[in-house]
Amino acid sequence: MSPIEQGNQSVSSFRKSSADNLSMSSKVILTGLKRKCSGDIMHSFSKFVGFAVLCVGISTSQAQTWPAKPIRLIVPYAVGQGTDIAARYMAEEIAKEIKQPFIIDNRPGAGGNVGTQLAARSTPDGYTLLVGTNATHAANSFLFSNPGYDPQVDFEPIAMLGILPLVYVTQPSNSLSNMAELIRAARAKPNKLNVATST
């Protein structure tokens, strides 16, 4: 099965799952490059995702014909991951309305930094967008001495796409059974607990 087929299968599974069963905490945002982009260009997005874009610029002729070609949507995570599923669902729905396809470009690595760097260096013409997260646009600035981009300078938020589940689990034999106990244990033994995350 190709990565595209895997991603589309993940979207189908996502649609069937009930949002009522999810514990929500990880935010997913759609961002564009923060250099002169037209409010007219992004007006189509505001109709479907409920937010207006705070941008000005690009030539009037370009704004009037947008979108004139497919839109590249960079997802800085692997195919089938939560952010990828949300991106594919959003892209499919918006593409129906704007009559142009989205090309999903999965660029995982370094906690989302690889794809986010690529997006930050792309031409700010309205045809390259990024699905950012609370990792790429908040946590990575603290986790990496130089993530390779500035989330506040290089990007302009367009819309909140959704919230993905983030749940802490441990082995049944572990004495930790809630967040308060986890925090106490981490403070009592700094740099001793092993933690892994996945969405």
Secondary structure, 3 states (H helix, E strand, C coil): CCHHHHHHHHHHHHHHCCHHHCCEEEEEEEEEECCCCCHHHHHHHHHHHCCCCCCCCCCHHHHHHCCCCCEEEEECCCCCCHHHHHHHHHHHHHHHHHCCCEEEEECCCHHHHHHHHHHHCCCCCCCEEEEEECHHHHHHHHHCCCCCCCCCCCEEEEEEEEEEECCCCCCCCCCCCCHHHHHHHHHHCCCCCCCCCCC
